[in-house]
Amino acid sequence: MHSFPAAYSGEVWVKVTPSPTGRDQDHNLTLKWGPWERTLDIPVLGPDGAVLVFAKGDDGLSVPVRAEVNPVATLVFGVGSPPSGPMTDINPGWTWTGT
């Protein structure tokens, strides 16, 4: 679980780094952020993993992002410029769950 700063507005990201045994496998990631949810399949990850970029507005809230990833991987969240390397924009595809 991760919370971005409430007053922050701009680019946010999550870096998915596979465990050594998961580097040759596709990964499934689900992010739940307040009433929004985004599920995606990440193709085979090498040792550098993948960086997923999305946006946050200054809504005065710091709603936590809950993440589930299979197989197990390390998730690092950040704001501003993402780490170097290939990035995927995951802004499209979020679903309103209403919960």
ChimeraX attribute file (.defattr): number of C-alpha atoms within 10 A of each C-alpha:
attribute: neighborCount
match mode: 1-to-1
recipient: residues
	/A:1	13
	/A:2	16
	/A:3	14
	/A:4	17
	/A:5	15
	/A:6	14
	/A:7	12
	/A:8	18
	/A:9	16
	/A:10	12
	/A:11	15
	/A:12	19
	/A:13	23
	/A:14	20
	/A:15	20
	/A:16	22
	/A:17	20
	/A:18	26
	/A:19	16
	/A:20	11
	/A:21	10
	/A:22	18
	/A:23	18
	/A:24	14
	/A:25	15
	/A:26	15
	/A:27	20
	/A:28	15
	/A:29	18
	/A:30	16
	/A:31	17
	/A:32	20
	/A:33	21
	/A:34	15
	/A:35	12
	/A:36	15
	/A:37	19
	/A:38	17
	/A:39	17
	/A:40	14
	/A:41	12
	/A:42	16
	/A:43	13
	/A:44	15
	/A:45	18
	/A:46	15
	/A:47	13
	/A:48	13
	/A:49	20
	/A:50	22
	/A:51	22
	/A:52	18
	/A:53	21
	/A:54	15
	/A:55	15
	/A:56	17
	/A:57	13
	/A:58	12
	/A:59	11
	/A:60	11
	/A:61	13
	/A:62	16
	/A:63	17
	/A:64	14
	/A:65	17
	/A:66	14
	/A:67	16
	/A:68	15
	/A:69	18
	/A:70	14
	/A:71	15
	/A:72	17
	/A:73	20
	/A:74	12
	/A:75	18
	/A:76	12
	/A:77	18
	/A:78	16
	/A:79	18
	/A:80	13
	/A:81	11
	/A:82	18
	/A:83	13
	/A:84	7
	/A:85	9
	/A:86	11
	/A:87	15
	/A:88	12
	/A:89	11
	/A:90	16
	/A:91	12
	/A:92	8
	/A:93	11
	/A:94	16
	/A:95	12
	/A:96	13
	/A:97	11
	/A:98	8
	/A:99	8
